[in-house]
């Protein structure tokens, strides 16, 4: 979330993330529970992650994130990081 807040969504319950987070988020963490691996996406200060509209379906069925940089900001100075833990 861009406001520093945090929310959780179940992997198997349908959710429309494109509508829920229409303004984008600064980070997203996908916790896989029993698989013992988490996926973490972080956008730098002048960029954001936007969930693409794939309809209201469970995250376990797939999701799409698009990284973008704010207007007027040099993309060479921004970054997207992805890590597993």
Secondary structure, DSSP 8 states (H G I E B T S, - for coil): -TTS------SSS-B-HHHHTTT-BSEEEEE-GGG--EEEEEE-TTEEEEE----SB-GGG---EEEEE-TTS-GGG--EEEEE-
